[in-house]
Amino acid sequence: MQKNSPSETGSNRLGVDFGTGFTVVTVRDERDITRVYDFATLSRPFPVAELEHYVSRLPSQIRYNEDGTWSIGKADLTERMNTTTAVRGLRHYILEGSTVQVPRGGGLTTGYMNAGSDFLSALLNHISHNGTDVREVVFSVPVNSPRQYSVWLRDVAAKEGFRVPFLIDEPCAAVKGYGLTISPGSLFILFDFHQY
């Protein structure tokens, strides 16, 4: 079930599936054509056999360096120069309301919600500075996620200059992602294999 859903057509918009292990972003243009955003060197390709191409998926993690900088993407999986820690499982710990603090570099610590904000801010910033003029973003959210999670996503997007017209539940996003139409009385069986 969608939350606060206006008309789904007519404007350029990003779709962000901020997953526990990976994040996938789609871009819908003014012609209503949707494509998976290509993060190029930041992402890990995921092969899609019947489509004969790769889906660009970004590891949902952030790496904090000793000098106070941070980075996201696949380079963080292999680069170990001047690094303190890679923070993974962001969404899981945010949804759980974890108060655990993780090293942020330079002797500082941060919580998972702040690390998640840094990750999503870096992601949205990367997109806005790499040839995409889209300023709307729709996030998929777990069914029954706490209201504070939705508020947090909207706040992070607003901080980066993006408007969030509505949120969509993950099962609905999955159905739409496979090109199926959601209508009253439609019945779908979805299997959700959680990483955690």
Secondary structure, DSSP 8 states (H G I E B T S, - for coil): -EES---SSSS-EEEEEE-SSEEEEEEE-TTS-EEE---GGGSEEEEEGGGTEEEEEEES-EEEETTS-EEESTHHHH--TTEEEEE--HHHHHHTT---EEEEETTEEEEHHHHHHHHHHHHHHHHHTTT----BEEEEE-TT--HHHHHHHHHHHHHTT-B---EEEHHHHHHHHTT----TT-----------
